[in-house]
Amino acid sequence: MVKQACFRVLCALVVMTGGGVPCGHAYTLKVLSQESQRCAECHKKTSPSIHAQWGSSKHYGANVGCYECHRAEARDSDAFMHEGKLIATIVSPRDCARCHENEVREFIGSRHAKAGRIIGSIDNTLAEVVQGNKKFITPAFPDGIAASAVSGCWQCHGSEVKVVAEGKLDPATWPNAGIGRINPDGSEGSCRACHAGHTFSASQARHPDTCGKCHLGPDHPQLEIYNQSKHGNMFRINVDKMNLDNAKWIVGEDYSVAPTCATCHMSATPMQPVSHDVGMRISWNNRPPVSIRPEVADAEYKLKGASVPWQERRENMQDVCRSCHGQAWVTSFYLQYDALIDLYHEKFALPGFELMKIAEPLIEKPRFSSKVDFIWYELWHHEGRRARHGVSMMGPDYTHWHGTYEVAKHFYTGLLPELRKLVDKGMQSSVPAERNAAVQLQKKIDELIKTDNHTWLQDTNSSTRPKKP
């Protein structure tokens, strides 16, 4: 059905542009259109690397050229006349859907495509306000925007691309290859976030380094965790056996020495087709302070995934695991994974969340003007995520030393001491609400440290300290 639809679109396009009649495979044109020939002749001189990338692509082999992708309609806000033809700089998922209908439908239904909705979140507030200023002045932002957000958050998450005049794009919002970019045509996402350049290579999207452009760093170091894991180690040793450029890339058939990010989250198995919805194989969303099930997260964005329970997604992932591991191994791994999530929740995240809620009247405003805000934020956003992502990807050092160790260290030596300071300050306040909050906070701390998870604090004869020589 998809191929037939694409065939009809390309037939109409070729007739409309004066080319030949397409034949054979639905994605193949008989000849390169005259418009694309003119583009190629010019860009071979002005943009030789782009021309070379396209020349080595499957698009080139199918006679799909510049015009087939960049052509625009008069109603497009980013359309402009170029060499007598109406084109647009941005090729959006809606444009790619002319041929790749199924892939785009899956992608726009994923959380990847919604990454640009970070605008207005706590992370974006940090970048724009706490870290930044409004000294970057552009036509779309006459009052200024923070360069820290433009060149940081927006380049992975994406931003709303603003058109200023005659198809020209505002420099604060373009260039931008963020995977959740909000395009002038209203579509969300960027296919080029993974299929970069003008080769639009599947093999590039299958390589872990492509995912690592965004999935790295102190708050979500998936690339570093993968590289530390046995999976990453085996990939680097056997990269020449991975057949990354194979058209049919099925684990256990076309390669077997190691998985990549794509293997686990997107690519085909003997039982599953390729999926461009990266959430269909995860059973925990570890982004929030307290992990939630993915269907709950999907419901927040009104995604179709809201109807797909985590158990079904876990079975999808276990199908991938079973390409290399027995069911007993897979079952035990997930028991270990869930146990670490439960530990983080029960011992640190849920108590911390409750303590911070009780302490709210005592914490200075605005947010992030006090030390306790940063401690709590990094505890769940950096350290807690590292522990959870570490165990999910079998990275023991990130689970422990970069994860639960850091969580515990800053819970006991940072968060609790700062909260006790707030108690002392609140007890002396003349504001009844603050005094009441201080009483309730002290009560909660006292209750907490008497629970099984924290009774070690009462052990004054601890044997963990080194003995004198």
C-alpha positions in Angstrom: 0.0 0.0 0.0 2.8 2.4 0.9 4.8 1.6 -2.2 1.7 2.0 -4.3 1.0 5.4 -2.8 4.6 6.5 -3.3 4.5 5.2 -6.9 1.5 7.4 -7.6 3.2 10.4 -6.1 6.4 9.9 -8.1 4.4 9.2 -11.3 2.6 12.5 -10.8 5.8 14.3 -10.0 7.7 13.0 -13.0 4.9 13.9 -15.3 4.5 17.3 -13.7 8.2 18.1 -14.0 8.6 16.8 -17.5 10.5 13.6 -16.7 10.1 10.1 -18.0 7.6 7.5 -16.7 8.7 5.6 -13.6 8.9 1.9 -13.9 10.0 -1.1 -11.8 10.3 -0.6 -8.1 8.0 2.0 -6.6 10.8 4.1 -5.2 12.7 4.3 -8.5 12.3 6.9 -11.3 13.2 6.1 -14.8 15.4 9.2 -15.2 16.6 12.0 -13.1 14.2 15.0 -13.5 15.3 18.0 -15.4 14.9 20.1 -12.3 17.3 17.9 -10.3 19.7 17.7 -13.2 20.0 21.5 -13.1 20.4 21.4 -9.3 23.2 18.8 -9.5 25.1 20.7 -12.2 25.2 23.8 -10.1 25.8 22.2 -6.7 28.6 20.0 -8.0 30.5 23.3 -8.2 29.1 25.2 -5.3 28.6 22.3 -2.8 30.9 19.5 -4.0 30.7 17.5 -0.8 26.9 17.6 -0.7 26.9 16.5 -4.4 29.3 13.7 -3.6 27.2 12.5 -0.7 24.1 12.4 -2.8 26.0 10.6 -5.5 26.8 7.8 -3.2 23.2 7.5 -1.9 20.4 5.2 -2.7 18.4 8.3 -3.7 20.9 8.8 -6.5 20.5 5.2 -7.6 16.7 5.7 -7.7 16.9 9.0 -9.6 15.6 10.9 -6.6 17.3 14.2 -6.6 17.4 17.7 -5.0 14.0 18.8 -6.4 12.1 15.7 -5.5 12.9 16.4 -1.8 13.2 20.2 -1.7 10.3 21.2 -3.9 7.7 23.4 -2.1 4.1 24.4 -2.4 3.0 28.1 -2.6 1.3 27.6 0.8 4.5 26.6 2.5 5.7 29.5 4.7 9.4 28.6 4.1 9.0 28.5 0.3 11.1 30.8 -1.9 11.9 31.1 -5.6 15.3 29.7 -6.6 16.5 29.5 -10.2 12.9 29.7 -11.3 11.5 27.0 -9.0 9.7 27.1 -5.7 11.8 25.2 -3.1 12.3 25.1 0.7 15.5 24.7 2.7 14.0 22.3 5.2 13.0 18.8 4.2 10.5 17.8 6.9 9.1 14.4 7.8 6.0 15.4 5.9 8.2 15.7 2.8 9.9 12.4 3.5 6.5 10.8 3.8 5.9 11.3 0.1 7.8 8.0 -0.3 8.6 6.8 3.3 5.0 6.8 4.6 5.2 4.0 7.1 8.6 5.1 8.5 7.3 8.6 9.0 4.1 7.5 10.6 6.0 5.4 13.2 8.5 8.2 13.8 6.0 11.0 14.3 4.2 8.8 16.8 7.3 8.4 18.9 8.7 10.4 21.7 11.7 11.2 19.5 9.5 13.4 17.4 8.2 15.2 20.5 11.6 16.1 21.9 11.1 19.7 20.9 8.4 20.0 23.5 11.1 20.5 26.1 10.5 24.2 25.5 9.2 25.5 28.8 10.4 22.6 30.8 12.7 22.8 33.9 15.7 21.8 31.7 15.0 24.6 29.2 14.4 27.1 32.0 17.8 26.3 33.4 19.4 26.9 30.0 17.5 30.1 29.1 17.4 31.8 32.5 19.8 30.4 35.0 22.6 29.7 32.6 21.8 32.2 29.9 20.8 35.8 29.1 18.9 37.5 26.3 21.8 39.0 24.4 21.3 36.9 21.2 19.1 39.2 19.2 17.5 38.0 15.9 14.5 39.0 13.8 12.3 36.4 15.4 13.6 37.2 18.9 13.9 41.1 19.0 13.9 40.9 22.8 16.7 38.3 22.7 17.1 34.6 23.4 19.8 32.7 25.3 22.6 31.4 23.2 23.1 28.6 25.8 19.7 27.2 24.9 20.0 27.8 21.1 23.4 26.0 20.8 22.8 23.5 23.6 19.3 22.1 24.3 17.8 23.0 20.9 20.5 21.2 18.9 19.4 17.8 20.3 15.8 18.3 21.2 15.0 20.7 18.4 13.2 24.0 18.5 10.5 25.7 16.5 12.0 26.9 13.2 10.8 30.4 12.6 10.5 31.9 9.1 11.3 35.6 9.0 10.7 36.7 5.4 10.7 35.2 1.9 11.6 31.7 3.1 14.5 32.9 5.1 15.0 31.1 8.5 15.8 32.9 11.7 19.4 32.2 12.7 18.5 31.4 16.3 16.4 28.5 15.0 18.4 27.4 12.0 20.6 25.4 11.4 18.9 22.9 13.6 18.9 19.1 13.3 17.2 18.4 16.6 15.2 15.2 16.5 12.1 16.9 17.7 12.4 20.0 15.6 9.1 21.8 15.0 9.1 22.6 11.3 7.4 25.5 9.4 4.9 23.1 7.9 3.7 22.1 11.4 5.3 18.7 11.4 7.5 17.6 14.3 10.9 15.9 14.0 13.9 15.6 11.7 14.8 12.4 9.8 18.3 13.9 9.3 18.9 13.7 13.0 19.8 10.1 12.4 20.1 9.9 8.6 22.5 12.8 8.4 24.1 14.5 5.5 22.9 13.8 1.9 23.7 10.1 1.9 20.7 9.4 4.1 22.5 6.2 5.1 20.8 3.4 7.0 24.2 2.2 8.1 24.9 5.5 9.8 21.7 5.3 11.7 22.6 1.8 12.8 26.0 3.0 14.3 26.0 3.8 18.0 28.0 7.0 17.5 25.0 8.5 15.7 22.8 8.0 18.8 25.7 9.3 20.8 25.3 12.8 19.4 22.5 13.4 21.9 22.5 10.3 24.2 25.6 11.1 26.2 26.8 13.3 29.1 26.1 13.5 32.8 22.4 13.2 32.7 21.9 10.4 30.2 25.2 8.8 29.2 23.8 6.0 27.1 26.7 6.1 24.7 29.3 5.9 27.5 27.3 3.1 29.2 27.1 1.2 25.9 30.8 1.6 25.3 31.6 0.2 28.8 29.2 -2.7 28.4 30.0 -6.1 26.9 27.7 -5.1 24.0 29.8 -2.1 23.1 33.1 -3.9 23.7 32.1 -6.6 21.3 30.9 -4.1 18.7 34.2 -2.3 18.6 36.2 -5.5 18.3 33.9 -6.9 15.6 32.7 -3.8 13.8 34.0 -5.2 10.4 31.6 -8.1 10.8 28.5 -6.1 11.5 27.4 -5.7 7.8 26.0 -2.2 8.7 25.3 -1.3 5.1 23.4 -4.5 4.4 19.9 -3.7 2.9 18.3 -6.5 5.0 19.8 -6.1 8.5 18.3 -8.8 10.7 20.0 -9.8 13.9 21.0 -13.5 13.8 20.9 -13.5 10.0 23.0 -10.6 8.7 25.1 -10.2 11.8 25.5 -11.9 15.2 28.6 -10.6 16.9 27.1 -7.7 18.8 24.0 -5.5 19.1 23.9 -1.7 18.6 21.4 0.8 19.9 19.4 0.3 16.7 19.5 -3.5 17.1 17.7 -3.3 20.5 15.4 -0.4 20.0 14.5 -0.3 16.3 15.9 -2.9 13.9 14.5 -6.1 12.6 14.6 -9.5 14.2 13.3 -12.8 12.6 10.1 -12.0 14.5 9.8 -8.2 14.3 10.0 -5.7 11.5 12.0 -2.4 11.7 10.3 0.2 13.8 10.9 3.9 13.9 9.1 4.2 17.2 12.0 3.8 19.7 9.6 3.4 22.6 8.0 0.2 21.5 10.7 -2.0 23.3 11.3 -0.1 26.5 9.5 -1.1 29.7 10.6 1.8 31.9 10.8 5.5 31.2 13.8 6.6 33.3 13.7 10.3 32.5 11.5 11.6 35.4 12.6 11.8 39.0 10.6 8.6 39.6 10.6 6.1 36.7 7.2 5.6 35.0 5.9 3.0 32.5 6.2 4.2 28.9 2.5 4.1 28.2 2.0 6.6 30.9 4.6 8.9 29.4 3.0 8.4 25.9 -0.4 9.4 27.3 1.0 12.7 28.3 1.7 13.5 24.7 -1.5 11.8 23.4 0.6 9.2 21.5 -0.8 6.0 20.1 1.7 4.2 22.4 -0.6 5.0 25.3 -2.5 1.9 24.4 0.5 -0.4 24.3 1.3 -1.8 27.8 4.8 -2.1 29.1 4.5 -5.9 29.2 4.1 -6.0 25.5 7.0 -3.7 24.9 9.2 -5.8 27.3 8.3 -8.9 25.3 9.4 -7.0 22.1 12.8 -6.3 23.7 13.1 -9.8 25.0 12.6 -11.1 21.5 15.8 -9.2 20.6 17.6 -10.5 23.6 16.8 -14.1 22.7 18.8 -13.7 19.5 21.9 -14.2 21.7 20.7 -15.2 25.2 18.5 -18.0 26.6 15.2 -17.1 28.3 16.5 -17.9 31.8 19.3 -15.3 31.2 16.8 -12.8 29.9 14.4 -13.3 32.7 17.1 -12.9 35.4 18.4 -9.8 33.8 15.0 -8.1 34.0 14.7 -9.2 37.6 18.0 -7.4 38.3 16.9 -4.4 36.4 13.6 -4.0 38.2 15.3 -4.6 41.5 17.6 -1.6 41.0 14.7 0.6 39.9 12.8 -0.5 43.1 15.8 0.3 45.2 16.3 3.7 43.8 12.6 4.5 44.1 12.1 3.2 47.7 15.4 4.4 49.3 16.0 7.7 47.6 13.6 9.0 45.0 10.2 8.7 46.7 11.5 9.9 50.1 13.4 12.8 48.4 10.4 13.8 46.4 8.2 13.9 49.6 10.9 15.8 51.6 11.2 18.4 48.9 7.5 18.8 48.7 7.2 19.4 52.5 10.2 21.8 52.4 8.7 23.9 49.6 7.6 26.8 51.9 11.1 27.0 53.3 13.0 27.0 50.1 14.1 30.4 48.6 12.4 31.6 45.5 12.8 31.6 42.6 13.7 28.0 41.8 17.5 27.3 41.6 18.4 30.3 43.7 19.2 27.9 46.6 21.7 25.1 47.0 19.1 22.5 47.9 17.4 22.9 44.5 20.6 22.0 42.7 21.3 19.1 45.0 17.9 17.5 44.5 17.9 18.2 40.7 21.3 16.6 40.1 20.4 13.7 42.4 17.6 12.5 40.2 18.3 14.2 36.9 22.0 13.3 36.7 22.9 10.6 39.3 19.6 8.8 39.5 19.3 8.6 35.7 22.8 7.3 35.4 22.1 4.5 37.9 18.8 3.6 36.1 20.2 3.8 32.5 23.4 2.0 33.7 21.5 -1.1 34.9 19.2 -1.0 31.9 22.2 -1.3 29.5 24.4 -3.5 31.7 27.0 -0.9 32.5 28.1 -1.7 36.1 30.3 1.3 36.7 27.6 3.7 35.7 25.1 1.8 37.8 27.3 1.9 40.9 30.1 4.5 41.0 28.5 7.1 38.7 25.0 6.1 39.8 23.9 4.8 43.2 27.1 5.8 44.9 26.6 9.4 43.8 22.9 9.3 44.7 23.7 8.0 48.2 26.6 10.5 48.7 24.5 13.5 47.9 21.4 12.3 49.6 23.2 11.8 52.9 25.8 14.5 52.8 24.0 17.1 50.7 20.2 16.9 50.6 19.6 15.9 54.3 22.0 18.4 55.8 20.5 21.2 53.7 17.0 20.2 54.7 18.0 20.2 58.3 19.3 23.8 57.8 15.9 24.7 56.5 14.3 23.2 59.6 16.4 25.3 61.9 15.6 28.4 59.9 11.9 27.6 59.7 11.7 27.0 63.5 12.8 30.6 64.0 10.4 32.1 61.4 7.6 34.4 62.4 5.5 33.0 59.5 3.2 30.3 60.8 3.2 28.4 57.4 7.0 28.2 57.6 7.1 27.1 61.2 4.6 24.4 60.4 6.6 23.2 57.4 9.7 23.1 59.6 7.9 20.9 62.1 6.6 18.6 59.5 9.9 18.4 57.7 11.8 17.5 60.9 9.1 14.8 61.7 9.5 13.3 58.2 13.3 13.2 58.4 13.2 11.5 61.9 10.7 8.9 60.5 12.8 8.3 57.4 16.1 7.6 59.2 14.4 5.0 61.4 13.3 2.9 58.4 15.1 -0.2 57.4 16.7 1.6 54.4 18.4 4.2 56.5 19.0 2.6 60.0 22.7 2.3 59.2 22.9 6.0 60.1 22.3 5.0 63.7 25.3 2.6 63.7 27.9 4.7 65.5 30.3 1.7 65.7 30.5 1.3 62.0 33.2 -1.0 60.8 33.5 0.6 57.4 36.1 3.1 58.5 39.7 2.0 58.1 41.5 0.8 61.2 44.6 2.6 62.5 47.8 0.8 61.3 
